Amino acid sequence: PLEQAILILMGHANRPILLDGDAIPDESLERCISNAKLASTNWLLFTLYYFQMIVAYLFDDIELAIKMGEKYIDLDESLHRSGKGFVLRSFSFVLRSELTFLCCLTSLAHARKTKEGLWEKRGRESMERVKKLAKDY
């Protein structure tokens, strides 16, 4: 996923908003996600969701970025509830901070685009988490 994200940023993609291309081992991102789910390879799922969120945000597909961020968080919460695997809270401080910051950016961008208060509220909540992370660091 990282290699494909780099290729996209270098302009080597037909559809730059999708983490899809020669460096993804399957025919499509959806198939790669399906295969990762079937094989219970949570690290790959987290990585796919994370880099797809970044690429979608950079190419202004805010809805897709939000969708991937939510899938990332849902997977983390599911693993935490079941007691399996790793959880977001155990990731490095940098990754937790970056995901929180990306959630803040995507929520605020979506709020600006849709004028919906829910997204502004989510953005402000994420912004407070970012401030707390910066203060705690």
N, C-alpha and C positions, 0 to 999 in steps of 0.2 A: 504493500500500500504506500509506503514512503517513496519508493522508486517511482510509482505511477504519479503520485502527487508532484514530484519534482519534474517529471516529463510534462505534465500538464502546465506547470508554471513556466516551463521553457518553451511552450507553444506547440508541443508534440501531441496534440489530441484533437480528434474530430468534434468531441463534445466536452469542452473544458469544465463544465460544471459537474460532470460525473467522474468519479474515481473509477474509470473504466479504460482499459487499453492493454497494450502489449505486456505491461509488467504485472497485470492481474492474472493469476494462474488459470482462471476459469474464463468461460465465454463472456461473462458479464458480471457486474458488481452484484446483482441480485443472486446469480447462481453461486458466486463466491460466498455471499452471506448465508445462503441456504446450506451449502456444503459445510461451512464453519459451524452452523447450528447443529447439523446432523452429527458432526464429529465432536461436538461439545468443545471446540477450541475457542475458549472465551477470550484468550489473548488476541487471537485474530479478529474476533468480532469487535472487541474494544478498539483495536487498531483501525479497522475498516470504518467504524462509525466516527472515530476521532478525525482521521484524515479526510473523510468525505465531508465532515462538518467544516473543516478549514477550507477545503477547495470550494465548496458551495458558497461559503461566506465571501471569500475573495472574489468570486465571479458573480456576486450579488443575487444568488438564489437563496434568499433568507429563509423561505419556507422549508427548503431541503436541509439547510443548516440546522434549523430548529428541530426538524424531524430526527436527524442523526444525533443531535445532542440529547434529545429525549430518549432515544433508543439506548444510547450509552448509559444514561442515568438509570433507566428502567432495568437494564441488564445488571448493573451494579447493585441496585436495590434488591433484585431477585436473588442474586448470589448471596448477598448479605443476609436476607431473611432465611435462606435455606442452609446457611452455614457452610456453603461450598466455596472453594476457590478463594480468590482475592477480592478485595473490595476497593472502591475508589479511595476510601479513607486511608488505606495502607499504601497507596501510591506515593511517589515522591511529592514533596511540597510544590515543586515546579509544575508538575503535571496537574495537580489539583488546582493550583492557581490559574494555570492557563485555561483549563476547562471552564472554571468559574468566570474568567474574563470573557471567553468566547460566548458563553451563555448570556452574559451581560450585553455584549455587543449585538448578538443576534436578536435578543428581546427588544432592545432599544431601537434597532433598525426596523424591526417589524412593527413596533408601536408607531414609529414615525410614518411608516408606509400605510398602515391600516387605521390609525387614529383610535385603536382599541385600548381602553384603559388597562385591561388585563396584562397586555404586553409591557406597558409602561411600568406597572406594578412589579412584574417579574424582573424587568431591567433594573429597577431601583433596588429590589431585594438582592439581586446579584451584585450590584454595585456596592451595597453594604458589606456583602461577603468578601468582595475584593478588598475593600478598605480594611476589614478585620484581618484578612490574610497578610496584607502589607504591614499592618501594625504588629501582628504577632511575630512576623519574621524578624 
